[in-house]
Amino acid sequence: MISTFKLDLIFLQEVRISESQIENIIGRGFKCKANIDADNIHKPGTAVIWRESLSVSEVSVLVPCRAQFLILGNCGFINI
C-alpha cells in the first residue's frame, strides 16, 4: 500500500510487533515508532510510520499501547 498510494505518513492500530519488525517490513526510506507492551505481546498497541524526508520532530506516547502524539512541521497529530 505504501508504494501503490505513495504514502508519507501511516497510523497503525492493533499493532503486536516491534519497531525493528516494522522497519524490516517497510524497508528503507521510512522511520517508525511503536507504542506496544514489550512484556505482553498479546496486548495490541499503536504505531506510526513516516517517510524519512518528513520533518517529524517528536513522537511521544500519550497513553501506553493506545495513543501517540506526532509533531510534523508545525502540525500535531494523534494516533488512537
JOGI-V652058 format. One record per residue. N is the residue number from 0. RES is the residue in three letters. PHI is phi in degrees with one decimal (999 if undefined). PSI is psi in degrees with one decimal (999 if undefined). D_LAST is the distance of its C-alpha to the last C-alpha in whole Angstrom. Layout:
n=<N/N>
res=<RES/RES>
phi=<PHI/PHI>
psi=<PSI/PSI>
d_last=<D_LAST/D_LAST>
This chain:
n=<0/1/2/3/4/5/6/7/8/9/10/11/12/13/14/15/16/17/18/19/20/21/22/23/24/25/26/27/28/29/30/31/32/33/34/35/36/37/38/39/40/41/42/43/44/45/46/47/48/49/50/51/52/53/54/55/56/57/58/59/60/61/62/63/64/65/66/67/68/69/70/71/72/73/74/75/76/77/78/79>
res=<MET/ILE/SER/THR/PHE/LYS/LEU/ASP/LEU/ILE/PHE/LEU/GLN/GLU/VAL/ARG/ILE/SER/GLU/SER/GLN/ILE/GLU/ASN/ILE/ILE/GLY/ARG/GLY/PHE/LYS/CYS/LYS/ALA/ASN/ILE/ASP/ALA/ASP/ASN/ILE/HIS/LYS/PRO/GLY/THR/ALA/VAL/ILE/TRP/ARG/GLU/SER/LEU/SER/VAL/SER/GLU/VAL/SER/VAL/LEU/VAL/PRO/CYS/ARG/ALA/GLN/PHE/LEU/ILE/LEU/GLY/ASN/CYS/GLY/PHE/ILE/ASN/ILE>
phi=<999/-59.6/-77.0/-61.5/-99.8/51.4/-75.1/-111.5/-139.6/-131.3/-107.0/-116.2/-125.0/59.5/-82.3/-127.1/-122.9/-79.8/-58.9/-64.1/-67.2/-63.0/-60.1/-65.1/-75.9/-81.4/83.0/-71.8/93.8/-131.7/-122.9/-151.1/-137.2/-102.7/-122.6/-126.8/-94.6/-63.7/-84.4/-136.3/-68.2/-84.3/-92.9/-73.1/-137.3/-123.6/-155.0/-129.6/-123.4/-141.8/-67.2/-54.1/-73.3/-77.7/-89.0/-79.6/-104.2/-158.8/-133.0/-132.2/-88.9/-89.8/-134.2/-52.8/66.6/-131.2/-147.0/-125.7/-119.5/-128.0/-108.4/-124.6/64.1/-109.1/-115.0/-107.8/-131.3/-119.8/-109.0/-124.1>
psi=<-35.0/-48.5/-36.0/-46.3/3.5/52.2/145.8/-30.3/126.5/129.3/128.3/146.1/163.8/37.7/134.9/15.0/159.2/170.1/-43.5/-36.5/-40.6/-45.8/-37.1/-33.6/-44.8/-24.1/-169.3/156.1/-2.1/155.7/162.9/159.5/124.9/147.2/77.5/165.7/102.5/-22.3/-15.2/89.0/-11.9/-11.2/113.6/157.6/-156.1/165.8/155.0/138.4/135.7/151.9/134.3/-30.3/-11.3/148.4/64.7/121.2/-16.5/137.2/119.3/158.4/122.9/-46.1/122.1/131.1/4.3/-34.3/137.1/151.4/133.7/133.1/123.0/109.5/-122.2/21.8/141.4/142.1/146.8/133.2/111.4/999>
d_last=<21/20/24/25/22/23/19/18/15/12/9/9/7/10/12/15/17/17/17/21/21/18/21/23/22/21/24/26/24/21/19/16/14/12/11/13/15/18/21/19/18/18/15/12/9/7/9/10/14/16/20/22/24/21/21/18/19/16/13/12/10/9/9/11/9/6/5/7/9/11/15/17/20/20/17/13/10/6/4/0>
